[in-house]
Amino acid sequence: MAKEEAVEVQGIVQKALSNAQFTVAIQDGHMVTAYIGGKMKKFFIKITPGDAVTVALSPYDLSRGRITFRHKAGHPGQGNGPNA
């Protein structure tokens, strides 16, 4: 049985929870609970409410995901800066 591919979506971090988990509002208006991916945790990438992130969702449970990328602020279409 082949492993299912994750669905990647863009979102904005709304709230920081305990254990490095976050509530993220994704593009279609849904709220998901997401945790920090391994490399982000390893290299101490800080995530705060308001950051634009990429979330990988499992096709089996669309209410939970893994944060795989934090977009740089100030870049058009990617971050939460004035041009986004």
N, C-alpha and C positions, 0 to 999 in steps of 0.2 A: 504494500500500500504506500503510495507516494505521499510525501509531506506536503500539506497545503501551503501555498504562498500567503504571506501576510498582506493585508490591504493597507497601503500607506495613505494617510490623509493629513492635511494641514490643520492646525488649531492654535488657540490662544490659551495659555495657562490662566485659570481663574482663581485657583486656591491651592495653597500648599498644605498637604496633610502630613501625618506622621509617617515614619519609615520611608522617607524619600518618595512618597507618592503624591500625585497631583490630580486635581480635577481640571480637565481640559475641555473647552468648548470647541467642537470641530465645526467645519464649514456648514454642514447642513443643519446646524442648530442643536445637535445632540450633545449631551455631556457624557464624558467617559472618564474613568479612573485609570491613570497611567503611572507607571513606575519608570525610573531612569534606567536606560540600557547599560550594559556592562562596561563598555569603553568610556561612556560619559561618567560613570561612577569612578572608574579607575583613574581618569585624568582630572577629577574634581571639577567638572563643568557645572557651574552654578546655574540654577534655574529659579526664577522668581515669578510671581504673578504678573501677567502682562506680556511675558515673552511669547514670541511666535515659535512654534515647534512643529516637527514632523512626528506623527504617531503611527506606529505599526500596529494594526488591529488584527487579531486572529479571526479567521472566517467562522470559527465556532462560537465565539463570544464577543460580540461587537460592543460590549459595555466596558471592556478592559483592554488596555494596550500597553505598549512599551515606547517611551520617548527615545527616538533614535537620533534626533538632530535639533539643535537650537539655532534658529536663524539669527544672523547678525542684525542688530538694530540700525536703522538708518538707510538700509538698502531698499530701493523700490520693489514692492511686491514680495519681499521676503521677511521683513522685520516689522517691528512695531514703531518705527520712527515716523517723522512727520510726512514722509513721502509714500508711506505704505497704504 
